Amino acid sequence: MARKSASQKDRNRRTKDKLLGFLQDSGNISYSCKRAGISREAYYLWREDETFALEADVAIDYGKGFVNDLAHTQLIQNIQQGNMGAVKFQLISCHPDYQPRKPWPRELPTTPAPITEIHIHAIDPEEVRARRADVRQDAIEKKQ
């Protein structure tokens, strides 16, 4: 396999650095790859390099934290402006008094006892015929 020239290595490093910057901004791999002009496949090939994988993981964690901080800031601004949807979201998410109530134990579905043993035995053919006749007779009586 041919060796990569120094200019190709420099170009790859610059692209990787650009991608890491976009990952720090968003924490989103697809979005960052699109912005850097590379495929996700290339990104995952680059992740085979442990150093790059570690740098990418750190950038993704930072980016997710950054986006979460932005979202939280917007949430607080909406709460301050009296947006009741934002108020409700905050209370349901963070305050135990506003979380959906769990059903009482008597309302919970009951599960049948587990089967612990099975008995198999042969049935006399005459007994089978008699049971079928009884079932048929019961069905006839119910129709009338």
C-alpha positions in Angstrom: 0.0 0.0 0.0 1.3 3.4 -0.9 2.3 5.8 1.9 0.4 8.9 2.4 2.2 12.1 1.5 2.7 14.8 4.2 0.1 17.0 2.5 -2.5 14.2 2.7 -1.7 13.7 6.4 -1.9 17.5 7.0 -5.3 17.6 5.2 -6.6 14.7 7.2 -5.4 16.2 10.4 -7.1 19.6 9.5 -10.3 17.8 8.6 -10.2 15.8 11.9 -9.6 19.0 13.8 -12.5 20.7 12.0 -14.7 17.6 12.8 -13.7 17.7 16.5 -14.7 21.3 16.6 -18.1 20.6 15.2 -18.5 17.7 17.6 -17.7 20.1 20.5 -20.4 22.5 19.2 -23.2 20.0 18.8 -22.3 16.6 20.2 -24.0 15.0 17.2 -21.9 12.8 14.9 -24.1 13.0 11.7 -24.4 16.8 11.9 -20.7 17.2 12.5 -19.7 14.9 9.7 -22.0 16.8 7.3 -20.5 20.1 8.4 -16.9 18.8 8.0 -17.7 17.4 4.6 -16.9 13.8 5.4 -19.0 10.6 5.5 -20.0 8.9 8.7 -18.2 5.9 7.4 -14.9 7.9 7.3 -15.6 9.0 10.8 -15.9 5.5 12.1 -12.8 4.4 10.2 -10.9 7.2 11.9 -12.2 6.0 15.3 -10.1 2.9 14.8 -7.2 5.1 15.9 -7.5 5.1 19.7 -6.2 8.6 20.1 -8.8 10.0 17.7 -11.5 7.9 19.3 -10.7 9.4 22.7 -10.6 13.0 21.3 -13.9 12.4 19.6 -15.5 11.0 22.8 -14.3 14.0 24.8 -15.6 16.4 22.1 -19.0 14.6 21.9 -19.4 14.7 25.7 -18.5 18.4 25.7 -20.9 19.1 22.8 -23.8 17.3 24.5 -23.2 19.3 27.7 -23.0 22.5 25.7 -26.3 21.9 23.9 -27.9 20.8 27.2 -26.8 24.1 28.7 -28.2 26.1 25.8 -31.5 24.2 26.1 -31.7 24.8 29.8 -31.0 28.5 29.3 -33.9 28.7 26.8 -36.1 26.7 29.2 -35.4 29.2 32.1 -36.0 32.2 29.7 -39.4 30.7 28.7 -40.3 30.1 32.4 -39.4 33.7 33.2 -41.6 34.9 30.3 -44.6 32.9 31.7 -44.7 30.1 29.2 -46.8 27.6 31.0 -45.6 24.7 28.8 -42.1 25.3 30.0 -43.3 25.6 33.6 -45.2 22.4 33.3 -42.2 20.6 31.7 -39.8 21.8 34.5 -42.2 20.8 37.3 -42.9 17.3 35.8 -39.3 16.7 35.1 -37.8 17.9 38.4 -40.4 18.1 41.2 -41.7 14.9 42.8 -45.1 16.4 43.6 -45.8 17.0 39.9 -44.8 13.6 38.5 -47.4 11.2 37.3 -48.9 9.1 40.0 -48.2 5.4 40.1 -51.2 3.1 40.4 -52.0 1.7 43.8 -50.9 -1.9 44.4 -54.5 -3.2 44.0 -54.6 -1.6 40.5 -51.4 -3.3 39.4 -51.9 -6.3 37.1 -51.5 -9.6 38.9 -49.3 -12.3 37.5 -50.3 -15.9 37.7 -48.2 -18.2 39.8 -45.3 -19.7 37.8 -45.7 -23.3 36.6 -43.3 -25.4 38.6 -44.2 -28.9 37.4 -46.1 -30.6 34.6 -47.8 -34.0 34.8 -48.5 -35.9 31.6 -50.6 -39.0 31.5 -52.5 -40.9 28.9 -56.3 -40.5 28.7 -58.6 -43.4 28.0 -60.1 -43.0 24.5 -63.6 -43.7 25.9 -63.1 -40.9 28.4 -62.2 -38.5 25.6 -65.4 -39.5 23.7 -67.5 -39.0 26.8 -66.0 -35.5 27.5 -66.6 -34.4 23.9 -70.2 -35.6 24.1 -70.6 -33.6 27.3 -69.2 -30.5 25.6 -71.5 -30.9 22.6 -74.5 -31.4 24.9 -73.6 -28.2 26.8 -73.3 -26.3 23.6 -76.7 -27.5 22.4 -78.3 -26.6 25.7 -76.8 -23.0 25.6 -78.2 -22.4 22.1 -81.7 -23.3 23.2 
